[in-house]
Amino acid sequence: MRCAASSAARANRADEMNDQKNMLLAIVLSAIVLIGWQIFFGLPSMQQQQQAKQQQQQTQQQPTTSVPQPGAPAPTGQPSTTTQPAPGQTPVPGQPPVKPITREAALKASPRVAIETPRLAGSINLKGGRIDDLLLTQYRETVDPKSPPVVLLSPSGAPMPFYGEFGWVAAAGNTMPLPNSETVWKQQGAGTLGVNRPVTLAYDNGQGLEFRRTISVDDKYMFTVRDEVVNKGSEPATLYPYALISRHGHPRLEGFYILHEGLIGVFGEQGLKEVGYAEIEKQKQISYKATNAWLGITDKYWAATLVPDTTAAIQAVFSAGLSGTVKTYQTHYLLDSVTIQPGATSAVSTRMFAGAKEVETVDGYDRQYKLNRFELLIDWGYFHFITKPLFLAMDWLYRYFGNFGVAILLITVIIKIFFFPLANKSYASMAKMKAVQPEMLAIRDRFADDKVKQQQAMMELYKKEKINPIAGCLPILIQIPVFFALYKVLFITIEMRHAPFFGWIRDLSAPDPTTIFNLFGLIPWDPMRTFGETIGPFFMIGIWPIVMGITMWFQMKLNPAPPDPTQKMIFDWMPLIFTFMLASFSAGLVIYWAWNNLLSVAQQSYIMHKHGAKVELWDNIKALFGFKKDDDKKDGDKK
């Protein structure tokens, strides 16, 4: 008897030690998940912000532009080794760098023609004939409607120059003067550039060639540039048309792997090419030959892209370099040569998209100009077939209800209805597992010291009762692609930017701004200022993440506890882990997850009740606070 009691005591101590080990393992795994999440998702964003600040604080020399060089380009997809710097100010070795002036001072340094449309404000630089000053008047820097409008393009000399340039280059060895970045064009007539109000610029090279540039813009974000050359000399002139988008300085990036920011283009049958800033810095240049192409530089919400004629055969280049100490990035294309006979005129047209990546606008340009998948300017990702239809459905609901948050709630209900048959089978299987739980506990006690036999007996029971042990995971697995697609929609679409919900949520694309650690704003303390970008996010646990965690906890308690202690511990910790993980996600996504949890609780309760299985929710909650379950009371009464 003593030996048996001693053995039982040792077994109990062993079980306790195993439980403690499992507890420590669960805590360690939870900490690894939280810290890893912050390292891989929080720190990259912070590092990108710091890098952008350093770029703006660095001194720089006057930026120069590399224009395309006529001749055979490098093989498609391979780095090219030939560039020709544009005439103008070139960095001189040994000269001290010149500090960048303010954007306002850079704009005043050259004559300009104003741009005024319902969506755009800015100007064309007569020096160089560039489009290098553009503000998006319908978008603000913050949710405050009084904050400054978003600045897209900026001129050379200012911090972070970003501009579009167009022109002609001569064949190698030809020294004929052509307009360049230092050329001052003259406006023909007066007035500003607006919808149905084009402007024309002119330049005479003094050697028989007269250049005219006519720039027009629509009511959204598409510029059309028509360059003409009139040959008034006695000799034919052979020129190559080109266009480029140039950016100086490393921009501030979001730093998330699901979003492409950098150089982008679709090149005929070669399809979509996305090259990040780090990659182009390594490769220096990548060349493409294509027809029916477009190319440019994209940010999360904004882009500047060149859109040549769909029938034009282009030699395109992605490139990166240095102007003094400042990194430069460029996309450009070169067309086939054009020979202008004496007395003749030749013209070439191109377009430049510069603005917000609105889905309806981008898709409209795709259809209007019959472009090659211009819709891919918006990074819909690998789940394009889910992501874009999901957005279109939400946008349709938004047009009726006027609130994207309400659209998220309604689309969640629609998804639930769509997957109801599969969820019904899953919850029915869970009801069967509830029915055989006493047998599962008996097997666990019978083979407490032999895990292998315990698992074999469990599998035989599952087979006998026709139970799928992983069926309960199906509702979660089903919603993972939808969850990711919704995350993508909230993250990449500008329509979600600054979209309000109700109450304190003024931007569904941003995290919940409240935190429990300052009693949701009652205490004047900001964890982000105190702990910085590394530790601060751990303290930004807002109201909606807490609601999401509670609803997830309710969903977990709806099911019987797993017989395995380790599994039970993981499930117990999961709501807390997800609360911390999703706290830094967009509020719209957290609202979706919380609402989906509530719908799942209602749906599962109904299905389990329909199949005669007891709903464990209230019993599990009572047990948490020390009250006995109803089953335990019945067992006690029987004894």
N, C-alpha and C positions, 0 to 999 in steps of 0.2 A: 504494500500500500504506500509505504514511504517512498519507495523507488518510483512508483507511478506518480505520486504527488510531486516528487522532485523533478521527474521528467516533464510533467505538465507545467511546472513553474518555469523550467528552463525553456520550454517551448513558448510560453507566454512572453518571457523576457526576449527570446529571439524574435517573436512577432513584433514586440514593442520596438526593438532595435531596428528591425526592418522598416517599421512605420516611420521611425525617426529619420532613417536614411532616405526613405521616400520623400519625407517632408523637406529635408535639406536639399535633395535633388530637385524637387519642384521649385523651391525658392531660388536655387542657383540658376536653373533654366529660365525662370521668369526674369531674373536680373540680367542674364545674358541677352534675352530677347529685347528687353527695354534698352539696355546700353547699346546693343548692336543696332537697334533701330535708329537711335540718336546718332551713332557714328556714321551709318551708311546713308541716312536721309537728312539728318539735321546738320551735321558738320559740313557736308559738301555744299549745302546752300550758304552756310555761314562763310566758308572759305571763298566761295564765288563772290560774295558781297565784299569781303575784305580785299580780294584781288581787284575788284572794280574800283574801290576807294583808292587803292594804291596807284592804279592807272591814272586816275584823275589828279592825284597829288603829284605824280611824277612831272618833271619838266620835260618839254618836248621841243623838237625843231619843227619848223614849218612843214606840214605833211606834203609829200609828193605823191603822184599817181603813176602807176605803171599802166601804159596803154598797150594794146595788142600790137604785135609785130607781124607784118605780112611775111608769108612764107609757109613752108610745110610745118604744121603743128606736130606736137609729140603724139605718139600712138595713143589711141583712145584708152583712157583710164590710167595712163602712165605719167609720171612726173615730167614736166617740160623743163627745159633749162634755159630758155630764151625769153628775156623780157627787155623792154626798151623803156627807160624812164621818160616821162613826159617832159617836154621843154619847160623851163621855169626854174623856180628856186630849188636847188639840189643841196642836200646836206654836205657841208664841207668838213672833212676830217680835221679834228683838232679845234674846231670852233666851239665855243661854249653853247649849250642848248638855250633856246629861247623859251621863256615861260609862256604858256598859252594865255591868251587874253580871254575875257569873258565872252559869252555868246553874243551879248548885246554889242560889245565893242567890235567883234568880228563882223557882225552884220552891217555896222556903220562904216566899215573900212572900204567898202566897194559900192558902186551904183547898183540899184536893184529895181525890179519890176514886181509890184505887189501881187499876191495871190489871194483871192477872196471868193470862196464858195460856201454853200451851206454847211459843209463839213470840214473845210480846210482853211487855214490861214498861213501866210508865210510870204516868200518872195523867191524870184529867180535872180541869180547872181549874174549881172552883165559881164563881170570879169570871169571868163571861162564859159559863160553860157550854161552854168550848172543849175540844177534844181537841188538846192542845198539848205533850204529853210522851210520847214513844214511843221505845223502844229495841227493836231487833231482836236478840233474845237468841241466835239461832242463827247470827248472823254477827258476825265480829270485824273490827276495823280492819286487822289485819295477819295474816299466816299463823301468828303465834304464838297458840296457843289461849288464852293468858293475857292477851292484849291486850283492851282494853275492847270491849264490844259496839257495834255501829253505832247511832249516834243519828240518828233520822229527823226527829222533830218536837221543836221547842223553843218555850218560851213567850216572850211579849213581855217586853222588858227584858233578856233574855239575848242573847249574841252570836248573830246569824243566826237570828232567830225564824222559825218555820215551823209552821203550825197550820191546823186546820179549824174553821169556825164555822158555826152554824146559827141561824135565828131568824125573826122577823117584822118587817116594816116597814109603817108606816101610809101611807095615801094622802096626797098633798101637802096641806099646810094642817092636817092632823090632829095635834094636840099631845098626844094620849093617851100616857102613859108606857108604854114597851115595854121588855122586857129587852134590854140591850146589853152591850158589853164590860166595863162597870163593875158590872153587876148581880151580886150574890152570891146564887146559888141555894142552896137547902137540899136536902140528900139525904133522901129518904123511906126510913126504915129504915137499916140498916147493912150493911156488907160491901163487898167489892171487886168490880170488874167482871171477869168471867171467862166462860169458855165455859159457856153455860146458866145464867149468873148475871147478868142485866141489873141496871142501877141506874136509879133514877128520881129526877129532880131537880124541884123545884117553886119557883114564884115567883108572888106575888100583887102586882099593880100598885096595889092599894088603890082602884081605881076600877071594880071589878066584873069584871075579867078575871083569871082564874087560869091560869097556864101550867104545863104538865107536860112534861118531856122524859125519855123512856125510851131508854137507850142499851144496846145489846147488841153482842156480838162473837162471831164463830165461832172455830174452832180454827186459823184462818190469819190473814188480814189484812183481813177485811171487817167494818166497823162498820155497824150499822143504827141510825138515829136517828129516833125517832117523836116529833113535837111535837104536843101537844094544847093547845087553848084552850077553857076553859069560861067562858061568858058568864053571870055572875051579876048583871049590871046590868039596867037597864030599856031600854037602847037597843041596836040592832044594831051590831056592830063589823065593819068591813071591813079585812082585813089581807092582806098579800102574803107568802107564805113565800119564804125565800131560803136559800142555802147558799154557802159560799165556801172556797177554799183560798188562803192568803196566805203569802208568803215575803218576808222583809226582808233586804236585803243581797245582793250579787251572789255566787252560789255558785261554788265551785271547779269548773271544767269540764274535760273531757278535751281539748276544743279540736280534735277531728277532724271533718272534713266528713262522714264516713260515719255519724256518730252524731248524732241529734237530742237536745238537752237544752234544756228550757224548757217553754213552755206547749203543751198538746196537747189534742185533743178530736176526737170523731167526732160530727158533727151531721147526723143523718138522711141524706137523699139528697145533702147537700153533701159527705159523706164526711169523710176525715181532714184535719184542720187542724193544722199544726205551725208554731209561731211561736217563734223564738228570742228570747233576752233582748235582744239588740241591736235586733232588728226591732221588738219591742213598745215599747222605749224611744223609737224614732222615731215610731211611730204613736200612742202613748199608749193608745188604746183601739180594740178591734175587737169588733163585736157580731154575734151570730148569733141567728136564730130557728129552732127545730127541735123535732121530736119524735123519740123514740128516740135519745137523745144521752148522751154522757158527756164529762167534761172535767176537767183538772187540771194538775199540774206534774210533770214527769218528770226524773229523773236517769239516769245510765247504768244503774245496777242497781236503783234504788229509785224509788218514785212515791207521790204522794198525789193521788187523783182522786175527784171527785164522781160518783156513779152514781144519778141520779134514776130514778123509775119510767119504764119504756120507753114508756108511753102518755102521759106528761106532756108538754105543750107548754111549752118553756122559752124564756126570753129570756136568752141567755148573753153574757158579756162577758169578754174578755181585756184586762187593763189593766196599766199601769206608772205609777209616780209617785215622789214623794220624801216621806220623812218626816224633816224636818230636812235632814241631809246624806246620808241613807241611801236607796238605791234600794229601791223596793218593787215586787213583782210579784203579780198576783192573777188568779184565775179564779173567776167566780161565776155563778150563775144565779138568775133570779126566776121564780116561778110565777104563774099567773093569780090574781086576788084571790079571797079566801074571805070570805064574809059569815056571821058567827055571830049568829044570832038570840038574844034574851034566853032564858036557860034552856037553850040548846043547847050542844053540844060539837062542835068541828071538829078534825080531825087530818090530818096530812100526814107521810109517811115518805120518807126518802132513805137512801142508803148512801154510805159513804166507804171506798174502798180505800186503805190506808196500809201499805206493806210492800215486800217484795222481789219483783221481777218474775220470779218463777219460771215457767217455761213451762207446766208442768203445772197450776200454781195459776191462772194467768191464763186459760188455755184452759178450765179447769174452771168459773170464774166466767162466762166467755162462754157456755158451754152451760147452766149452772144457771139463770142469770137471763135467758137469751135476749137478750143484749146485742148492740149494733150493732158487731161486729168489735172487741171488747175486746182481742183478741189483738194489735192494732196498737199497744198500749201498749209492746210490745217492738219495737224498731226493726229489723225484718227487712230493710228496704231495698227497692230496685227489683228485686233478684234474689230476692224472697220465695219464688218457686216453686222455687228451688234451695236457698236458705239454710235455710228451716225444715225441709224434708224431710231435708237433710243433718244438721241437728241431731238430728232425731227418730231417724235411723238410728244416729248416734253414741250417743245416749242409750240406745237399745235394746241396743247392744253393751256400753255401760258397765254396764248392769244385770246382764249375764252375767259380765263380766270384772272389774268393780270398779275400773277405771282408765281415765280418759279418754284418757291417752296411748296405751294399747293400742288403744282404740277408734279413735283417729286412724290408727294403723298399719294396722288391719284395714280401715277404710273406704277407705284409699288403695289397698289391694289390690283391693277390690271395684270401685273406679272404674277401675283399670287393666284389669280383666277386662272391664268394660262397654265400654271404648273400644278393646279389643284389635283388632277388625277394622279400624278406621280407622287405628290405629297400624301395623298390618301393611302396609297400602297405602303409608303414608308411608315406613316404613323400606325397603320394597321399591323405592320410587322412589329413595331414597338409595343403595341398592345399585347401581342402574343408573347413577347419577351416578359412583359409584366406578369402574364398569367403563369409562366413557368419559373418565375423568380424563386419561389420556395425550393424547387428542384435544383436550381443553380446554386443556391446557398448550401443545400445539402451536399452537392458534389464538392463544393469548396471545402466544407468541413471534413468530408470523407477522405479527400486527398490533400490535406493541408500541407503535408511534408513532401509531396511529389507533384511539382508543378506540371511536369510533362503529362502524367496521367490525368491531372485535373483538366488540362486543355483538351486532351483526347475525349474525355467524358463530356465536356462542354460541346465539342463539335458533334459528337454522336447525338446529344440532346437537340442541338440545332437542326440536324438532319432529320431526326425523328419527327419533330414538330414543324418542319418546313419553315424555319426562321432564318432570315438573313441578318447576321449580327451587325453588319455595317449599314443596314437599311436606315437606321436613325440618323446617319450622317448625310444621307442624300439631300435633305432640304438645305443643309449648309453648303454642300458641294455644288448644288444646282445654282445657288445664288452667287457663287464666287465669280463666274464670268460676268454676270450682271453687275455685281458689286464693282468689279474692276472697270467695266464699261462706264458705269455711272461716275466712278472716280475720275476716269479720263475725261468725261464730258464736263464735269465740274472744274477740272483742272485746266483744260485747254481752250474751252470755248469762251470767247469774249462776251457772249450773251450772259454768261453767269457772273462775269466780273461786276462787282458792286450791286448785284441783284439782292434786294432785301427780302426778308421773310416777315416775321412779326416780332414785336418787342425789341430786344437788344441785338438781334441778328440783322445787321445792315448790309452784310456781304456774305452770300451763301458760299462763295468760293474761298473765303478766308476762315481760319479756325474760330471757334467760339471765343470771344474776347474776354469772357469772365473767368474767374478762378475761385475755387473753394478756399484757397489759402489766404485770400483777403476778404473772405465772406462775401464774394461776388460783388466787390466794389465798395462795401461798407467801410472797410479799413483802407486808408490811403497809402497803399503799398503795392509796388509793381515788381513782381519776382524777376521779370526780364531785365530790369535795370539793376537789380541787386546781384543776380547771379550770372547775367550775361547770356549769350546765345547758346552756350554749351549746357549749363545746368538749368537755366530758366525754364525751358519748355517742360521739364518734369513737374514744375509747379503750376503750369497753366492748364488746370483741370477744370473746364467750364461746366455750366449747368447741363448742356445737352450731352456731353460725354458721360456725365454722371447718370443722367436719365437713360442713356444707352446701356451703361453698365448694369443698372438696376433691372432693365427689361431683359437683358441677357441672363442675369441671375435668375429671374423668374422663369425664363425658358428652361434653364438648366434644372431648376427645382421641380419642373413639371414632370420630369422623368424619374424613375426609380434610380437610386444610387447604384453605380457600377459595383459589382462584387469585388473587383480588384482594388485594393487600397490605393495603389499608384494612380490608376485611372481616375478614381474618385477625387484624389488630391488635385490632379491636373484640371478636372472639370470644376472643382471648387475655386481654383485660382484663375481660371480662364476669364471670367467677367472682369476681374480687377486688371489683369494683363491687357485685355482689349480696351479697357477704359483709358489706361495710360497710352496705349499705342494709337488709338484713334483721336486722342485729345488734340493732336497737332494737325489732324486732317481737316478738310473744309467742313464747315458747319452743315452744309447741305448733305454731305455724305453721312455724317453722324446722325442727322435727323432721319435720313432714309433707314439707317441700320436700326435705330430705336423703334421707328414705326413698323418696320418689318418684323422685329422681335414681338411686338404687341400683337400683330396680325397672326404670327406663328403660334403664339400662346393660345389665342382664341380658336384658331383652326385645329390645332392639335387636341385641345380639350374637347372640342366637338366630336372629332373623329374617334378618339379613345372612348368617349362616353357612348358613342354610337355602337362600338364594337364590344361594349360591356366591360371594358377595362377601367379600373379605378384611376381617377386623376390624382396624382400624388402631390400636387402643388401645395395645398394647404397643410397636409400632413407633414411634408418636408419643412415647411416654414415653422410649424409648431415645434417640430423636433429640434430645430435650430435654436429655439428659445427655451429648450428644456422640457417641453410638454411631450407626453407620450403620444405616439400615433394611435389612430383608432384600432389598427390591427393589434398593436401591443396591448391595448386595453382589453380587447376581446380575449387575447391569449391569457392575460392575467385573470380575467373573470373565470375562464375555464379551469385554471389551476385552483 
